[in-house]
Amino acid sequence: MLAARATTPHHQRPILPPKPLQIPNLNPNPGLRLRSARVPRLLSSLKSTPLSSSTEAAAPLQTPAQTRVDILSESLPFIQRFRGKTIVVKYGGAAMKSPALQSSVINDLVLLSCVGLRPVLVHGGGPEINSWLLRLGHQPQFHNGLRVTDALTMEVVEMVLVGKVNKSLVSLINVAGATAVGLCGKDARLLTARPAPDAAALGFVGEVARVDPTILRPILADGHIPVIASVAADEGGQGYNVNADTAAGEIAAAVGAEKLILLTDVAGILEDRNDPGSLVKEIDISGVRRMVEKGKVAGGMIPKVHCCVRSLAQGVRTASIIDGRVPHSLLLEILTDEGAGTMIKG
Protein backbone atom coordinates (compact mmCIF):
# COMPACT_ATOMS: atom_id res chain seq x y z
CA MET A 1 0.00 0.00 0.00
CA LEU A 2 1.29 3.47 -0.86
CA ALA A 3 1.88 5.83 2.06
CA ALA A 4 -0.38 8.85 2.12
CA ARG A 5 1.27 12.14 1.13
CA ALA A 6 1.80 14.38 4.21
CA THR A 7 -0.24 17.56 4.09
CA THR A 8 -0.40 20.77 6.11
CA PRO A 9 -3.67 22.62 6.81
CA HIS A 10 -4.06 25.44 4.32
CA HIS A 11 -4.25 28.16 6.98
CA GLN A 12 -0.91 27.01 8.51
CA ARG A 13 1.12 26.95 5.29
CA PRO A 14 3.80 29.69 4.92
CA ILE A 15 3.27 32.10 2.06
CA LEU A 16 6.17 31.74 -0.38
CA PRO A 17 7.25 34.43 -2.85
CA PRO A 18 6.14 33.63 -6.38
CA LYS A 19 8.72 32.02 -8.68
CA PRO A 20 9.80 34.11 -11.67
CA LEU A 21 8.36 32.87 -14.96
CA GLN A 22 10.88 30.65 -16.79
CA ILE A 23 10.74 31.23 -20.53
CA PRO A 24 12.68 28.58 -22.51
CA ASN A 25 15.25 29.85 -25.00
CA LEU A 26 13.47 28.60 -28.11
CA ASN A 27 14.89 28.71 -31.60
CA PRO A 28 13.13 31.71 -33.19
CA ASN A 29 13.18 30.07 -36.60
CA PRO A 30 12.71 26.30 -36.24
CA GLY A 31 12.50 25.86 -40.01
CA LEU A 32 16.25 26.45 -40.21
CA ARG A 33 18.74 24.03 -38.76
CA LEU A 34 21.62 25.49 -36.79
CA ARG A 35 24.76 24.45 -38.69
CA SER A 36 27.01 24.99 -35.68
CA ALA A 37 24.93 22.79 -33.39
CA ARG A 38 26.46 19.38 -32.84
CA VAL A 39 24.17 18.22 -30.02
CA PRO A 40 20.67 19.48 -29.13
CA ARG A 41 21.01 22.10 -26.38
CA LEU A 42 19.03 20.28 -23.73
CA LEU A 43 20.71 16.92 -24.31
CA SER A 44 24.08 18.64 -24.08
CA SER A 45 23.11 20.26 -20.80
CA LEU A 46 22.18 16.90 -19.32
CA LYS A 47 25.78 15.60 -19.43
CA SER A 48 26.77 14.90 -15.83
CA THR A 49 29.51 17.12 -14.43
CA PRO A 50 30.81 17.33 -10.85
CA LEU A 51 29.22 20.16 -8.91
CA SER A 52 30.75 22.21 -6.12
CA SER A 53 28.74 22.73 -2.95
CA SER A 54 27.90 26.30 -3.98
CA THR A 55 26.80 25.23 -7.47
CA GLU A 56 24.78 22.41 -5.95
CA ALA A 57 22.79 24.87 -3.88
CA ALA A 58 22.22 27.23 -6.82
CA ALA A 59 21.33 24.62 -9.46
CA PRO A 60 20.05 21.31 -8.05
CA LEU A 61 19.97 18.33 -10.38
CA GLN A 62 16.74 18.01 -12.31
CA THR A 63 14.34 15.21 -11.57
CA PRO A 64 13.31 12.92 -14.46
CA ALA A 65 9.91 14.61 -14.53
CA GLN A 66 11.49 18.08 -14.87
CA THR A 67 13.78 16.83 -17.64
CA ARG A 68 10.81 15.40 -19.51
CA VAL A 69 8.90 18.67 -19.23
CA ASP A 70 11.92 20.65 -20.46
CA ILE A 71 12.25 18.38 -23.50
CA LEU A 72 8.57 18.87 -24.32
CA SER A 73 8.97 22.63 -23.88
CA GLU A 74 11.89 22.76 -26.31
CA SER A 75 9.88 20.72 -28.84
CA LEU A 76 7.06 23.29 -28.91
CA PRO A 77 8.34 25.52 -31.77
CA PHE A 78 9.01 22.48 -33.96
CA ILE A 79 5.55 21.05 -33.26
CA GLN A 80 4.05 24.45 -34.13
CA ARG A 81 6.15 24.58 -37.30
CA PHE A 82 4.95 21.20 -38.59
CA ARG A 83 1.48 20.92 -37.06
CA GLY A 84 -1.08 20.19 -39.78
CA LYS A 85 1.67 19.55 -42.36
CA THR A 86 2.08 16.31 -44.29
CA ILE A 87 5.34 14.40 -43.81
CA VAL A 88 6.11 11.49 -46.17
CA VAL A 89 8.45 8.85 -44.75
CA LYS A 90 10.02 6.08 -46.82
CA TYR A 91 10.67 3.11 -44.56
CA GLY A 92 13.01 0.20 -45.24
CA GLY A 93 16.54 -1.07 -44.74
CA ALA A 94 18.01 -1.75 -41.29
CA ALA A 95 15.17 0.06 -39.51
CA MET A 96 12.75 -2.51 -40.93
CA LYS A 97 14.86 -5.58 -40.15
CA SER A 98 15.57 -4.80 -36.48
CA PRO A 99 12.56 -5.25 -34.14
CA ALA A 100 13.93 -2.56 -31.79
CA LEU A 101 14.39 -0.02 -34.59
CA GLN A 102 11.02 -0.96 -36.08
CA SER A 103 9.38 -0.21 -32.74
CA SER A 104 11.25 3.12 -32.61
CA VAL A 105 10.00 4.15 -36.07
CA ILE A 106 6.41 3.12 -35.34
CA ASN A 107 6.36 4.97 -32.00
CA ASP A 108 7.84 8.07 -33.66
CA LEU A 109 5.13 8.05 -36.32
CA VAL A 110 2.40 7.68 -33.73
CA LEU A 111 3.83 10.50 -31.60
CA LEU A 112 4.06 12.81 -34.61
CA SER A 113 0.47 12.01 -35.49
CA CYS A 114 -0.65 12.67 -31.90
CA VAL A 115 0.89 16.18 -31.88
CA GLY A 116 -0.84 17.17 -35.11
CA LEU A 117 1.46 16.18 -37.98
CA ARG A 118 0.06 14.14 -40.86
CA PRO A 119 2.55 11.32 -41.58
CA VAL A 120 2.39 9.08 -44.65
CA LEU A 121 4.45 5.87 -44.57
CA VAL A 122 5.71 4.36 -47.85
CA HIS A 123 7.56 1.06 -47.60
CA GLY A 124 9.38 -1.62 -49.52
CA GLY A 125 10.49 -4.96 -48.11
CA GLY A 126 13.42 -6.40 -50.04
CA PRO A 127 14.70 -8.84 -47.38
CA GLU A 128 11.22 -10.34 -46.90
CA ILE A 129 10.84 -10.77 -50.67
CA ASN A 130 14.21 -12.55 -50.88
CA SER A 131 13.27 -14.82 -48.01
CA TRP A 132 10.01 -15.93 -49.62
CA LEU A 133 11.56 -16.38 -53.06
CA LEU A 134 14.16 -18.71 -51.54
CA ARG A 135 11.41 -20.65 -49.75
CA LEU A 136 9.88 -21.26 -53.17
CA GLY A 137 13.24 -22.37 -54.57
CA HIS A 138 13.57 -19.24 -56.71
CA GLN A 139 16.95 -17.49 -56.55
CA PRO A 140 16.63 -13.66 -56.39
CA GLN A 141 18.28 -11.95 -59.38
CA PHE A 142 19.54 -8.38 -59.67
CA HIS A 143 20.64 -6.20 -62.59
CA ASN A 144 22.53 -2.93 -61.94
CA GLY A 145 21.32 -3.02 -58.35
CA LEU A 146 17.64 -3.45 -59.27
CA ARG A 147 15.60 -6.60 -58.71
CA VAL A 148 14.88 -8.61 -61.86
CA THR A 149 11.12 -9.17 -61.59
CA ASP A 150 9.78 -11.98 -63.74
CA ALA A 151 6.14 -13.13 -63.50
CA LEU A 152 6.74 -15.41 -60.49
CA THR A 153 8.81 -12.78 -58.68
CA MET A 154 6.09 -10.19 -59.30
CA GLU A 155 3.52 -12.47 -57.66
CA VAL A 156 5.76 -12.91 -54.64
CA VAL A 157 6.54 -9.16 -54.47
CA GLU A 158 2.83 -8.31 -54.38
CA MET A 159 1.92 -11.02 -51.88
CA VAL A 160 4.77 -10.12 -49.52
CA LEU A 161 4.59 -6.31 -49.72
CA VAL A 162 0.82 -5.89 -49.85
CA GLY A 163 -0.38 -8.96 -47.96
CA LYS A 164 2.28 -9.37 -45.30
CA VAL A 165 4.60 -6.39 -44.72
CA ASN A 166 1.90 -3.77 -45.22
CA LYS A 167 -0.62 -5.37 -42.88
CA SER A 168 2.06 -6.03 -40.27
CA LEU A 169 2.96 -2.32 -40.22
CA VAL A 170 -0.72 -1.33 -40.06
CA SER A 171 -1.21 -3.62 -37.08
CA LEU A 172 1.87 -2.27 -35.27
CA ILE A 173 0.68 1.34 -35.72
CA ASN A 174 -2.81 0.45 -34.50
CA VAL A 175 -1.40 -1.30 -31.42
CA ALA A 176 0.81 1.74 -30.70
CA GLY A 177 -2.27 3.93 -30.42
CA ALA A 178 -2.87 5.52 -33.83
CA THR A 179 -5.10 4.34 -36.69
CA ALA A 180 -3.43 3.16 -39.89
CA VAL A 181 -4.94 2.42 -43.30
CA GLY A 182 -3.04 -0.03 -45.53
CA LEU A 183 -2.85 0.69 -49.26
CA CYS A 184 -0.74 -0.08 -52.30
CA GLY A 185 -0.31 1.86 -55.52
CA LYS A 186 -3.15 -0.10 -57.15
CA ASP A 187 -5.75 1.16 -54.68
CA ALA A 188 -7.92 3.92 -56.17
CA ARG A 189 -5.24 4.34 -58.91
CA LEU A 190 -2.97 5.94 -56.34
CA LEU A 191 0.06 5.08 -58.52
CA THR A 192 -0.04 4.34 -62.22
CA ALA A 193 3.09 2.62 -63.46
CA ARG A 194 4.91 2.29 -66.77
CA PRO A 195 7.74 -0.11 -67.66
CA ALA A 196 11.24 0.95 -66.65
CA PRO A 197 13.59 1.91 -69.53
CA ASP A 198 15.55 -1.32 -69.01
CA ALA A 199 12.40 -3.46 -69.01
CA ALA A 200 13.93 -6.10 -71.28
CA ALA A 201 16.45 -6.96 -68.56
CA LEU A 202 14.40 -6.10 -65.47
CA GLY A 203 10.96 -7.51 -66.32
CA PHE A 204 8.05 -6.05 -64.34
CA VAL A 205 9.97 -3.21 -62.74
CA GLY A 206 8.09 0.03 -63.17
CA GLU A 207 8.41 3.77 -62.95
CA VAL A 208 5.72 6.10 -61.62
CA ALA A 209 3.82 7.54 -64.58
CA ARG A 210 1.11 9.30 -62.56
CA VAL A 211 -0.05 9.84 -58.97
CA ASP A 212 -3.68 10.38 -57.97
CA PRO A 213 -3.69 11.31 -54.26
CA THR A 214 -7.50 11.61 -54.03
CA ILE A 215 -7.79 8.56 -51.78
CA LEU A 216 -5.20 9.97 -49.34
CA ARG A 217 -6.92 13.28 -48.60
CA PRO A 218 -9.87 12.00 -46.52
CA ILE A 219 -7.61 9.50 -44.75
CA LEU A 220 -5.23 12.26 -43.68
CA ALA A 221 -8.06 14.68 -42.87
CA ASP A 222 -9.55 12.11 -40.47
CA GLY A 223 -6.23 11.78 -38.64
CA HIS A 224 -5.31 8.33 -39.93
CA ILE A 225 -1.86 7.24 -41.14
CA PRO A 226 -1.73 5.87 -44.72
CA VAL A 227 0.71 2.95 -45.08
CA ILE A 228 1.55 2.43 -48.75
CA ALA A 229 3.26 -0.59 -50.35
CA SER A 230 5.30 0.26 -53.45
CA VAL A 231 3.36 -1.95 -55.88
CA ALA A 232 1.47 -0.35 -58.78
CA ALA A 233 -0.27 -1.24 -62.04
CA ASP A 234 -0.17 0.16 -65.55
CA GLU A 235 -3.21 1.30 -67.56
CA GLY A 236 -3.98 -2.31 -68.49
CA GLY A 237 -3.82 -3.61 -64.92
CA GLN A 238 -0.41 -5.31 -65.15
CA GLY A 239 1.35 -5.18 -61.79
CA TYR A 240 4.78 -3.60 -61.39
CA ASN A 241 7.39 -3.51 -58.67
CA VAL A 242 8.18 0.18 -58.05
CA ASN A 243 11.21 1.48 -56.14
CA ALA A 244 9.94 2.64 -52.73
CA ASP A 245 12.17 5.76 -52.68
CA THR A 246 10.74 6.83 -56.04
CA ALA A 247 7.18 6.11 -54.95
CA ALA A 248 7.65 8.13 -51.75
CA GLY A 249 9.10 11.11 -53.63
CA GLU A 250 6.27 11.21 -56.16
CA ILE A 251 3.61 10.82 -53.48
CA ALA A 252 5.22 13.61 -51.44
CA ALA A 253 5.04 15.93 -54.44
CA ALA A 254 1.44 14.97 -55.24
CA VAL A 255 0.14 15.65 -51.70
CA GLY A 256 2.13 18.88 -51.30
CA ALA A 257 4.20 17.48 -48.43
CA GLU A 258 6.19 19.78 -46.21
CA LYS A 259 8.95 17.20 -45.90
CA LEU A 260 10.16 13.96 -47.50
CA ILE A 261 12.28 11.69 -45.30
CA LEU A 262 14.17 8.65 -46.61
CA LEU A 263 15.25 6.24 -43.88
CA THR A 264 18.50 4.59 -44.99
CA ASP A 265 21.35 2.39 -43.74
CA VAL A 266 23.90 5.22 -43.86
CA ALA A 267 24.41 8.45 -41.92
CA GLY A 268 23.42 10.61 -44.91
CA ILE A 269 25.47 12.34 -47.61
CA LEU A 270 29.17 12.35 -46.76
CA GLU A 271 31.69 14.90 -48.02
CA ASP A 272 34.21 12.06 -47.99
CA ARG A 273 32.64 8.64 -48.57
CA ASN A 274 35.45 7.03 -46.57
CA ASP A 275 34.97 9.30 -43.55
CA PRO A 276 31.75 8.72 -41.57
CA GLY A 277 32.49 11.93 -39.67
CA SER A 278 32.20 14.10 -42.80
CA LEU A 279 28.39 14.20 -42.78
CA VAL A 280 26.88 17.08 -44.75
CA LYS A 281 24.13 18.38 -42.46
CA GLU A 282 22.44 20.74 -44.92
CA ILE A 283 22.82 21.37 -48.66
CA ASP A 284 20.84 22.88 -51.53
CA ILE A 285 20.01 21.34 -54.92
CA SER A 286 22.90 22.97 -56.76
CA GLY A 287 25.32 21.83 -54.06
CA VAL A 288 24.20 18.22 -54.17
CA ARG A 289 24.38 18.23 -57.98
CA ARG A 290 27.99 19.40 -57.77
CA MET A 291 28.74 16.54 -55.38
CA VAL A 292 27.28 14.05 -57.86
CA GLU A 293 29.32 15.54 -60.70
CA LYS A 294 32.52 15.28 -58.61
CA GLY A 295 31.78 11.65 -57.73
CA LYS A 296 31.29 12.38 -54.03
CA VAL A 297 27.79 10.92 -54.25
CA ALA A 298 27.85 7.52 -55.90
CA GLY A 299 26.34 4.04 -55.88
CA GLY A 300 23.01 3.54 -54.16
CA MET A 301 22.98 7.12 -52.89
CA ILE A 302 22.56 8.54 -56.42
CA PRO A 303 18.94 7.38 -56.95
CA LYS A 304 18.03 8.59 -53.45
CA VAL A 305 19.48 12.03 -54.17
CA HIS A 306 17.73 12.19 -57.55
CA CYS A 307 14.47 11.22 -55.83
CA CYS A 308 14.90 14.06 -53.33
CA VAL A 309 15.82 16.63 -56.01
CA ARG A 310 12.83 15.65 -58.13
CA SER A 311 10.43 15.99 -55.19
CA LEU A 312 11.88 19.41 -54.29
CA ALA A 313 11.49 20.55 -57.90
CA GLN A 314 7.79 19.66 -57.64
CA GLY A 315 7.17 21.75 -54.52
CA VAL A 316 8.21 19.67 -51.49
CA ARG A 317 9.84 22.10 -49.01
CA THR A 318 12.73 19.94 -47.78
CA ALA A 319 13.95 16.37 -48.29
CA SER A 320 16.12 14.50 -45.81
CA ILE A 321 18.21 11.35 -46.05
CA ILE A 322 18.59 10.11 -42.49
CA ASP A 323 20.13 7.19 -40.64
CA GLY A 324 17.39 4.70 -39.83
CA ARG A 325 19.82 2.78 -37.60
CA VAL A 326 19.65 5.58 -35.01
CA PRO A 327 16.81 5.10 -32.51
CA HIS A 328 14.11 7.79 -32.84
CA SER A 329 15.88 9.28 -35.87
CA LEU A 330 12.52 10.63 -37.11
CA LEU A 331 12.05 12.70 -33.95
CA LEU A 332 15.64 13.90 -34.10
CA GLU A 333 15.11 15.03 -37.69
CA ILE A 334 11.81 16.84 -37.14
CA LEU A 335 11.89 18.06 -33.54
CA THR A 336 15.52 19.23 -33.11
CA ASP A 337 17.95 21.62 -34.78
CA GLU A 338 20.53 18.86 -35.02
CA GLY A 339 18.60 16.49 -37.25
CA ALA A 340 19.61 12.90 -37.98
CA GLY A 341 21.20 13.06 -41.43
CA THR A 342 21.37 15.31 -44.49
CA MET A 343 18.65 17.84 -45.28
CA ILE A 344 18.38 18.98 -48.92
CA LYS A 345 16.65 22.29 -49.60
CA GLY A 346 15.23 23.67 -52.80
Secondary structure as UniProt FT lines:
FT   HELIX           10..12
FT   TURN            30..31
FT   TURN            35..36
FT   HELIX           41..45
FT   HELIX           53..58
FT   HELIX           64..82
FT   TURN            83..84
FT   STRAND          86..91
FT   HELIX           94..97
FT   HELIX           99..114
FT   TURN            115..116
FT   STRAND          118..123
FT   HELIX           126..135
FT   TURN            136..137
FT   STRAND          142..143
FT   TURN            144..145
FT   STRAND          146..147
FT   HELIX           151..158
FT   HELIX           159..165
FT   HELIX           166..175
FT   TURN            176..177
FT   STRAND          180..184
FT   TURN            185..186
FT   HELIX           187..189
FT   STRAND          191..195
FT   TURN            197..198
FT   HELIX           199..202
FT   STRAND          205..211
FT   HELIX           213..215
FT   HELIX           216..221
FT   TURN            222..223
FT   STRAND          225..229
FT   STRAND          231..233
FT   TURN            235..236
FT   STRAND          239..242
FT   HELIX           244..254
FT   TURN            255..256
FT   STRAND          259..264
FT   TURN            273..274
FT   TURN            276..277
FT   STRAND          282..284
FT   HELIX           285..293
FT   TURN            294..295
FT   TURN            299..300
FT   HELIX           301..313
FT   TURN            314..315
FT   STRAND          318..323
FT   TURN            324..325
FT   TURN            327..328
FT   HELIX           329..335
FT   STRAND          341..345
//
